Amino acid sequence: MKNMSSVIHKPGVNELAANIRMLLMDVDGVLTDGKVFGVPDPSGAIVETKGFDTQDGIALQWLSWKGLVTGVISGRVSPATELRAKQCNMTYVYQGHIEKIPIVEEILAHSGIAASQVAYIGDDLTDVVVMNRVGLSIAPANARPEVKRSVQHVTASAGGQGAVREVCELLLKAQGHWDDLLRKYEIVKAPAAVEIQK
């Protein structure tokens, strides 16, 4: 018979999500599907833009309403990312940083939030070093295979197609906020199935 005191409890994803106070993420391949578009401005110069998912956006705002801090760390610099972060009430916006550890350390020092209370979503190899240092690591369905093998949770949806919304809902449900949102929007829960007596 095993000595029960020697059994190590490994927390599940919902248990980890209940402890999260900050959600950080990559941009390309997470908030977007990874495609980058170059469009000409009035002067003829090419400006980079991206496509974002509206359901991700409202869910990120819900997190801010419930006191969770959000932010992005991206290797690319894009005015579209800056604007999207502002629309989603993000606190931290770092662009042009492929080496992300110094940025994460700066964010943690500024926020006073422990690394164990941070969730991070990433899709590529440069994200894994961050994932190894936070409380909850998540990859979207379109992430590189090596990344998916390195994380605690993989979403059913791809980046730019609802992956961030999935993660926001996971956090809101784990922390007991989801029913409040359903009530706010007058969403009625389906009644329990009634067993028919024969």
Secondary structure as UniProt FT lines:
FT   HELIX           4..6
FT   HELIX           13..18
FT   STRAND          22..25
FT   TURN            28..31
FT   STRAND          37..40
FT   TURN            42..43
FT   STRAND          46..49
FT   HELIX           54..65
FT   TURN            66..67
FT   STRAND          69..74
FT   HELIX           79..87
FT   TURN            88..89
FT   STRAND          92..95
FT   HELIX           101..111
FT   HELIX           115..117
FT   STRAND          118..121
FT   HELIX           125..131
FT   TURN            132..133
FT   STRAND          136..139
FT   TURN            141..142
FT   HELIX           145..148
FT   TURN            149..150
FT   STRAND          153..154
FT   TURN            159..162
FT   HELIX           163..174
FT   TURN            175..176
FT   HELIX           178..184
FT   TURN            185..186
//
